Amino acid sequence: MKKIILFFCLFFLSFPVYAIPSISSTNVYFYEIDREEVLYEKGAKEKISIASLTKLMTALVALDEIKDLDAKVTLTANDFKGLVEAHASQAGFRIGEVVTYRDLLYGLLLPSGAECALALSNHLVGSENAMVQKMNEKASTLGLQNTHFVNTTGLDEEGHYSTLEEVAIILREGLKNPDFEKIFSSRKYTTSNKNHTFESTLEKNSRIAKIDTSYIQGSKTGYTYDAGLCLASVASHDGEQYLLITAGADYKSGKPNQVIDSDKLYQYFFTNYEYKTILKKGDVLKEIPDENGKIHTYQSDTEIIKYLPKSTEISYEYEGAEKLLYTMKAGDKIGEYRISIGEEVLFEEPFYLEYRILKPLPEQQILLGIVLILLGILFLTVFFIHRKRKKRKRKRTQK
């Protein structure tokens, strides 16, 4: 699978028809969800701090533990311990407030509330350490070899890291859960006690950047000094669903560069690239006549769809015999069909002769055959008439 992804990435990057827009994000991962294809990546396998993208795993594991999303939870001082000192982002809940697990999950993913991460940990499994252990176990179950958690909030700590490639796996796993998907795709939420209305950090940052991100269906932002500005998001375009994760965007300018960078990348790909159906099953590749005038049709049993620049010119070529001859034998290679882009061959199919082409009989042989058939019919007719007469004669003799 890794070799296939590597081939596709090299193939994709071999067509620099358009320049990737200038962005400050140091790490990028762009992926088509339904086709399971990596379309572009930069530093996606590098171990990095992932800031509050950590909370995607916190939410995923919490949902594994929650039996009733509407069960009540009373927040304690332990759910806020050390957050102010760490300058962690909070959703705005207070000590003693009664909320539901659903409220905490929305507070975790929309405003990125660190107190929600601690509360979920404390009330579901007893402590943050216990939740971290479950998060690492989940990472192992998902086959993540370059991910390790030390906390549930995403604060920078030694030994707390992942890669954008593996964050994408966490997000894709989360999107399989209807509750996770609903929360992740929400822009606003009012808590069950009506004390808070949460707005997603994407919504706030989009307003600041004056960018219309309504095409983005779901998102989770993140920020720490080590991770820079991060954004994991999902968007749809022309019937395809894409996942884009960026990290390491500049935060010193005060601009929401994670949103600016992601929008630039989405617009760049949506404007300049598309999935092209290069070949469909059943497509006629070549029709070749034989010396008898019969047409032999060669069809495709393969489908090829590639994500390519819209201006890409695709070459369809056939090299070989233009007529099938009597001298050819069954199994002979008669030609080759090729689809390519520049020097890159996408598809190559040899054509073979299925059966020998037989010469038609000469006219004299045909006439001789007809005469012999007629003589045979005449002989049989005379034979049966003679046989019938003998039977009649025998019957008369017996009487």
Beta strands, then each sheet from edge to edge (+ up, - down):
strand 1: 27-32
strand 2: 37-42
strand 3: 72-74
strand 4: 98-100
strand 5: 188-190
strand 6: 197-199
strand 7: 216-224
strand 8: 228-237
strand 9: 240-249
strand 10: 273-279
strand 11: 284-289
strand 12: 295-299
strand 13: 304-309
strand 14: 315-320
strand 15: 333-341
strand 16: 344-352
sheet 1: 2+ 1- 9+ 8- 7+
sheet 2: 3+ 4-
sheet 3: 5+ 6-
sheet 4: 10+ 13-
sheet 5: 11+ 12-
sheet 6: 14+ 15- 16+
end
